[in-house]
Amino acid sequence: MPYGGALNNPHLLHSQPCFSVKSSELELLRSKIDDIDREVTRLLNDRVRASVEIGRIKNKQGLDPYDPAREEEVFLKLEKLNEGGLLEAETLRTIYREVISSSIALQKDLRIGFLGPEATFTHQAAIKNFGSSLSYKPLSDIPDVFSEVECSECDYGVVPVENSTEGAVNRSLDLLVDTELTIIAQVYLKIEHCLLSTSPLDEIQQVSSKDQALAQCGEWLRRNLPSARLENATSTAEAVRTAKGSSGTAAIAGALAGRLYDVPCLAEGIQDRKDNLTRFLVVGRNPLARRKNIEYKTSLVLSLTDKVSALQEGLRPFSDRGINLCKIESRPSRLKPWDYYFFVDFLGHRDDETASEAIAELEKVCPFVKCLGSYPNTSS
């Protein structure tokens, strides 16, 4: 269009002022956002400075910088402040998780051990719980996680303990009994499995993954790869690393592991249940003190005498006091044939009056009772 053409076009003449108004409104909104960002940044730095000062006081008193109960208190407060807001509670929790993570990192360089290598579901659960600012140490097996925390090579450890489809992770349960570590937090992670391989689907002869992951995808494997040989791996991510260099081999793992190790995804969402969740535990050397207004869960393990109605007798201290049991599971004690431990989760802190009374009564009638930890009963 030649210069001045707009003057000869009534439609363009009419549209120009409208464009100018919209552009001006857009710039005003952007300027408003810039002002808000400036203020938010200032306030976040003020918050971090206050947190660092708290960390200095904690250090003098010999207290741990990481306090999941206090964090849960903060998250619940934020949910109340956010009532009627546009942000979802989970989104706000994710944002503040990183703010808190940065604050803790400035107080102390915490090291978190997890079942590695990188990009396992346990790694993802650890980051979900602690944020991305802390140091992480991948370990080759679950016993290594416990060992590293026990000898203070790591400050905390993250291990899987049960899956909604396949049940308990027995090695974690056994080590909770055998070590002096205590549970201080729990993390739930939605698990979505992918089939990853450098070979096409019709050439897959072997599928490798963690035993729990193979079981969680059993129906899909029977339908789609009925002749494939199934191989246990120490972790889902390790299976991906192996599959990368092996023709005809596939791995079951999360999409993140496929991206990290550059292994193509042949199929996604192959788990048998779409509501597939895994519960992870955070273990540490020191138990959590009780805080008001926080809902707790307590895990303990006990053994029973070999007699009629022993289980009923073992559970009576809870029922008599109206304590809500949310899990009970048996596991061979490995001390002698047909001897079992019973793992019990109940709602409440072990220092609650009714809970402490129930535990004291259990200790009178059970050969073995051990409290594994009281921790915030979070569902995220």
C-alpha positions as CSV (number, residue, x, y, z in Angstrom):
1,M,0.0,0.0,0.0
2,P,1.5,3.4,-1.0
3,Y,2.3,6.0,1.7
4,G,-0.9,7.7,2.8
5,G,-3.0,4.8,1.6
6,A,-4.7,4.6,5.0
7,L,-6.1,8.1,4.5
8,N,-8.0,6.8,1.4
9,N,-9.3,3.7,3.2
10,P,-12.1,4.4,5.7
11,H,-11.8,0.9,7.2
12,L,-8.2,1.4,8.2
13,L,-8.9,4.9,9.5
14,H,-11.6,3.4,11.8
15,S,-9.4,0.5,13.0
16,Q,-6.3,2.6,14.0
17,P,-7.6,4.2,17.2
18,C,-8.9,0.8,18.5
19,F,-5.5,-0.8,18.0
20,S,-3.9,2.1,19.8
21,V,-6.3,1.8,22.8
22,K,-5.7,-1.9,23.1
23,S,-1.9,-1.5,22.8
24,S,-2.0,1.2,25.5
25,E,-4.1,-1.1,27.8
26,L,-1.7,-4.0,27.3
27,E,1.3,-1.8,28.2
28,L,-0.4,-0.5,31.3
29,L,-1.1,-4.2,32.4
30,R,2.5,-5.1,31.7
31,S,3.7,-2.2,33.7
32,K,1.5,-3.2,36.6
33,I,2.9,-6.7,36.4
34,D,6.5,-5.3,36.5
35,D,5.6,-3.3,39.6
36,I,4.1,-6.4,41.3
37,D,7.2,-8.5,40.3
38,R,9.4,-5.9,41.8
39,E,7.5,-5.9,45.1
40,V,7.2,-9.8,45.1
41,T,11.0,-10.1,44.6
42,R,11.7,-7.6,47.4
43,L,9.3,-9.5,49.8
44,L,10.7,-12.9,48.8
45,N,14.2,-11.7,49.7
46,D,12.9,-10.3,53.0
47,R,11.4,-13.7,53.7
48,V,14.6,-15.6,52.8
49,R,16.6,-13.2,55.1
50,A,14.3,-14.0,58.0
51,S,14.5,-17.7,57.2
52,V,18.3,-17.5,57.2
53,E,18.2,-15.8,60.6
54,I,16.0,-18.6,61.9
55,G,18.5,-21.1,60.5
56,R,21.3,-19.4,62.5
57,I,19.3,-19.7,65.7
58,K,18.4,-23.3,65.0
59,N,22.1,-24.1,64.4
60,K,23.0,-22.6,67.8
61,Q,20.3,-24.7,69.4
62,G,21.4,-27.9,67.6
63,L,18.1,-28.1,65.7
64,D,17.6,-29.5,62.1
65,P,17.0,-26.9,59.4
66,Y,14.5,-29.1,57.7
67,D,11.2,-29.3,59.6
68,P,8.4,-30.9,57.6
69,A,5.8,-30.2,60.3
70,R,6.5,-26.5,60.2
71,E,6.4,-26.6,56.4
72,E,3.0,-28.2,56.5
73,E,1.9,-25.5,58.9
74,V,3.0,-22.9,56.3
75,F,1.3,-24.7,53.4
76,L,-2.0,-24.9,55.4
77,K,-1.7,-21.2,56.2
78,L,-1.2,-20.3,52.6
79,E,-4.3,-22.3,51.6
80,K,-6.4,-20.2,53.9
81,L,-4.8,-17.0,52.7
82,N,-5.6,-18.2,49.1
83,E,-9.3,-18.8,49.6
84,G,-11.1,-17.2,46.7
85,G,-7.9,-16.8,44.8
86,L,-7.2,-17.9,41.3
87,L,-4.2,-20.1,42.1
88,E,-4.9,-23.7,42.9
89,A,-3.7,-24.9,46.3
90,E,-1.3,-27.4,44.7
91,T,0.2,-24.7,42.5
92,L,0.8,-22.4,45.5
93,R,2.4,-25.3,47.4
94,T,4.7,-26.0,44.4
95,I,5.8,-22.3,44.3
96,Y,6.5,-22.1,48.0
97,R,8.2,-25.5,48.0
98,E,11.0,-23.8,45.9
99,V,11.0,-20.7,48.1
100,I,11.5,-22.9,51.2
101,S,14.1,-25.1,49.4
102,S,16.1,-22.0,48.5
103,S,15.9,-20.8,52.1
104,I,17.1,-24.1,53.5
105,A,20.0,-24.2,51.1
106,L,21.2,-20.9,52.4
107,Q,21.0,-22.2,56.0
108,K,22.9,-25.5,55.3
109,D,23.8,-27.6,52.2
110,L,21.7,-30.6,53.0
111,R,22.4,-33.8,51.1
112,I,19.4,-36.1,50.2
113,G,20.1,-39.7,49.4
114,F,17.7,-41.5,47.1
115,L,17.3,-44.7,45.1
116,G,19.1,-43.8,41.9
117,P,20.3,-43.2,39.3
118,E,18.9,-39.8,38.3
119,A,15.3,-39.6,37.0
120,T,13.9,-42.5,39.0
121,F,10.5,-42.0,40.5
122,T,12.2,-41.8,43.9
123,H,14.4,-39.0,42.6
124,Q,11.2,-37.2,41.5
125,A,9.6,-37.8,44.9
126,A,12.6,-36.4,46.6
127,I,12.6,-33.2,44.6
128,K,8.8,-32.9,45.1
129,N,9.4,-33.0,48.9
130,F,12.6,-31.0,49.2
131,G,12.7,-28.7,46.1
132,S,15.4,-28.3,43.6
133,S,17.9,-26.2,45.6
134,L,19.4,-28.9,47.8
135,S,22.0,-31.5,46.9
136,Y,21.0,-35.0,45.9
137,K,23.0,-38.2,45.9
138,P,21.8,-41.1,43.8
139,L,22.4,-44.5,45.5
140,S,22.3,-47.9,43.9
141,D,20.0,-49.7,46.2
142,I,17.5,-49.1,49.1
143,P,19.9,-50.4,51.8
144,D,22.5,-47.9,50.6
145,V,20.0,-45.1,51.3
146,F,19.6,-46.2,54.9
147,S,23.3,-46.7,55.4
148,E,24.3,-43.3,54.0
149,V,21.9,-41.5,56.4
150,E,22.9,-43.7,59.3
151,C,26.6,-42.8,58.9
152,S,25.8,-39.1,58.2
153,E,27.0,-39.1,54.6
154,C,23.5,-37.9,53.8
155,D,21.2,-35.8,55.9
156,Y,18.0,-37.5,54.8
157,G,17.0,-40.4,52.6
158,V,13.9,-41.0,50.4
159,V,12.7,-44.6,49.7
160,P,9.6,-46.1,48.2
161,V,7.4,-48.0,50.8
162,E,4.2,-49.0,49.0
163,N,2.3,-48.8,45.7
164,S,-1.4,-48.6,45.3
165,T,-1.4,-51.4,42.8
166,E,1.3,-53.8,44.0
167,G,1.5,-53.1,47.8
168,A,4.5,-52.9,50.1
169,V,8.1,-52.5,49.1
170,N,9.5,-55.1,51.5
171,R,13.1,-54.1,51.6
172,S,12.1,-50.7,52.9
173,L,9.9,-52.3,55.6
174,D,12.7,-54.6,56.7
175,L,15.2,-51.8,57.0
176,L,12.8,-49.6,59.0
177,V,12.9,-52.4,61.6
178,D,16.6,-53.1,61.4
179,T,17.9,-49.5,61.6
180,E,17.6,-46.7,64.1
181,L,16.4,-44.2,61.5
182,T,12.9,-42.6,61.9
183,I,10.3,-41.6,59.4
184,I,9.8,-37.8,59.3
185,A,7.7,-37.3,56.1
186,Q,5.8,-39.0,53.4
187,V,5.4,-38.2,49.7
188,Y,2.8,-39.5,47.3
189,L,3.7,-39.5,43.6
190,K,1.4,-40.4,40.7
191,I,3.2,-43.1,38.6
192,E,2.9,-43.2,34.8
193,H,5.0,-45.7,33.1
194,C,6.4,-45.6,29.5
195,L,7.9,-48.3,27.3
196,L,11.3,-47.0,26.2
197,S,13.6,-48.5,23.6
198,T,15.9,-47.7,20.7
199,S,14.3,-50.7,18.9
200,P,10.8,-50.8,17.3
201,L,8.1,-52.6,19.2
202,D,8.0,-55.7,17.0
203,E,11.7,-56.3,17.7
204,I,11.5,-56.2,21.5
205,Q,12.6,-59.5,23.1
206,Q,13.4,-58.3,26.6
207,V,11.8,-55.8,29.0
208,S,13.8,-54.6,31.9
209,S,12.6,-52.6,35.0
210,K,12.3,-52.5,38.8
211,D,10.2,-55.5,39.9
212,Q,7.4,-53.3,41.1
213,A,7.2,-51.5,37.7
214,L,7.1,-54.8,35.8
215,A,4.2,-55.9,38.0
216,Q,2.3,-52.6,37.6
217,C,2.4,-53.1,33.8
218,G,1.7,-56.8,33.8
219,E,-1.5,-56.8,31.8
220,W,-0.1,-54.4,29.2
221,L,2.9,-56.6,28.7
222,R,0.9,-59.8,28.4
223,R,-1.3,-58.1,25.7
224,N,1.4,-56.4,23.7
225,L,4.7,-58.3,24.4
226,P,3.6,-61.8,25.4
227,S,6.9,-63.4,24.3
228,A,9.2,-60.9,25.8
229,R,11.5,-61.9,28.6
230,L,11.2,-59.8,31.8
231,E,14.3,-58.8,33.6
232,N,14.5,-57.2,37.1
233,A,16.7,-54.1,37.4
234,T,17.9,-52.2,40.5
235,S,15.8,-49.1,39.4
236,T,13.7,-47.9,36.5
237,A,16.3,-45.4,35.4
238,E,19.1,-48.1,35.4
239,A,16.8,-50.2,33.1
240,V,16.7,-47.2,30.7
241,R,20.5,-46.9,30.7
242,T,20.8,-50.6,29.9
243,A,18.2,-50.5,27.2
244,K,19.9,-47.6,25.4
245,G,22.8,-49.8,24.4
246,S,21.0,-53.1,23.9
247,S,19.2,-54.0,20.6
248,G,15.9,-55.7,21.2
249,T,15.7,-54.5,24.8
250,A,13.1,-52.1,26.2
251,A,12.7,-50.5,29.6
252,I,9.7,-49.5,31.7
253,A,10.3,-46.1,33.4
254,G,9.0,-42.6,33.5
255,A,9.1,-40.2,30.6
256,L,11.7,-38.1,32.4
257,A,14.2,-41.0,32.4
258,G,13.7,-41.4,28.6
259,R,14.4,-37.7,28.0
260,L,17.5,-37.7,30.3
261,Y,19.1,-40.8,28.7
262,D,17.8,-40.0,25.2
263,V,15.8,-43.2,24.7
264,P,12.6,-43.0,22.5
265,C,9.2,-43.6,24.0
266,L,7.3,-46.4,22.2
267,A,4.2,-46.3,24.4
268,E,3.1,-44.1,27.3
269,G,0.7,-44.7,30.2
270,I,1.2,-48.5,30.1
271,Q,0.5,-49.1,33.8
272,D,-2.6,-51.3,34.4
273,R,-4.3,-48.7,36.6
274,K,-4.5,-45.0,35.8
275,D,-4.7,-44.1,39.5
276,N,-1.3,-45.7,40.2
277,L,0.3,-44.0,43.2
278,T,3.5,-44.8,45.1
279,R,4.0,-43.6,48.6
280,F,7.6,-42.7,49.6
281,L,9.1,-42.1,53.0
282,V,11.6,-39.6,54.1
283,V,13.9,-41.0,56.8
284,G,16.3,-39.2,59.1
285,R,18.2,-39.6,62.3
286,N,16.1,-37.5,64.6
287,P,12.3,-37.8,65.3
288,L,9.9,-34.9,64.8
289,A,8.5,-32.9,67.7
290,R,4.8,-32.5,67.8
291,R,3.2,-29.3,66.5
292,K,-0.3,-28.1,67.2
293,N,-2.9,-27.9,64.4
294,I,-1.0,-30.5,62.3
295,E,-2.6,-33.9,61.5
296,Y,-0.1,-36.6,62.1
297,K,0.3,-40.2,61.0
298,T,2.4,-42.7,63.1
299,S,4.0,-45.9,61.9
300,L,5.0,-48.7,64.3
301,V,5.9,-52.3,64.0
302,L,5.0,-55.1,66.5
303,S,5.2,-58.8,67.0
304,L,2.6,-61.0,68.6
305,T,2.7,-64.0,70.9
306,D,1.8,-67.3,69.3
307,K,-1.7,-67.8,70.8
308,V,-5.4,-67.7,69.9
309,S,-6.7,-64.1,69.5
310,A,-3.2,-62.6,69.6
311,L,-3.9,-60.1,66.8
312,Q,-7.2,-59.0,68.4
313,E,-5.4,-58.5,71.7
314,G,-2.7,-56.5,69.9
315,L,-5.2,-54.2,68.2
316,R,-7.4,-53.7,71.3
317,P,-5.3,-50.8,72.7
318,F,-6.2,-48.8,69.6
319,S,-9.9,-49.7,69.4
320,D,-10.4,-49.1,73.1
321,R,-9.2,-45.5,72.6
322,G,-10.9,-44.8,69.3
323,I,-7.6,-44.5,67.5
324,N,-8.1,-44.7,63.7
325,L,-5.9,-47.4,62.1
326,C,-5.3,-46.7,58.4
327,K,-3.0,-49.6,57.6
328,I,-2.0,-53.0,59.0
329,E,0.3,-55.3,57.1
330,S,2.2,-58.5,58.0
331,R,5.8,-59.4,57.0
332,P,7.9,-62.4,58.0
333,S,10.3,-61.4,60.7
334,R,13.1,-63.6,59.4
335,L,13.9,-64.5,63.0
336,K,12.3,-67.9,62.8
337,P,9.9,-69.7,60.5
338,W,6.3,-68.5,60.6
339,D,7.1,-65.6,62.8
340,Y,5.7,-62.2,61.6
341,Y,6.0,-58.5,62.2
342,F,2.9,-56.4,61.9
343,F,3.3,-52.9,60.5
344,V,0.6,-50.5,61.7
345,D,-0.2,-46.9,60.7
346,F,-2.6,-44.9,62.8
347,L,-3.7,-41.3,62.8
348,G,-2.1,-39.2,65.5
349,H,1.3,-38.4,67.0
350,R,3.0,-40.9,69.3
351,D,3.2,-38.2,71.9
352,D,-0.6,-37.7,72.0
353,E,-2.0,-38.9,75.3
354,T,-4.2,-41.6,73.9
355,A,-1.4,-42.8,71.5
356,S,1.2,-43.0,74.2
357,E,-1.2,-44.9,76.4
358,A,-1.9,-47.4,73.6
359,I,1.8,-47.9,72.9
360,A,2.5,-48.4,76.6
361,E,-0.2,-51.1,76.7
362,L,1.2,-52.8,73.6
363,E,4.6,-53.0,75.2
364,K,3.1,-55.1,78.0
365,V,1.4,-57.7,75.7
366,C,3.7,-57.8,72.7
367,P,7.2,-59.3,72.5
368,F,8.4,-56.5,70.3
369,V,7.1,-52.9,69.7
370,K,9.0,-50.2,67.8
371,C,7.7,-46.8,66.8
372,L,9.0,-46.0,63.3
373,G,8.1,-42.3,63.3
374,S,5.3,-39.7,63.6
375,Y,5.1,-37.3,60.6
376,P,2.6,-35.0,58.9
377,N,-0.3,-36.9,57.3
378,T,0.0,-35.1,53.9
379,S,-1.7,-36.5,50.8
380,S,0.5,-34.8,48.3
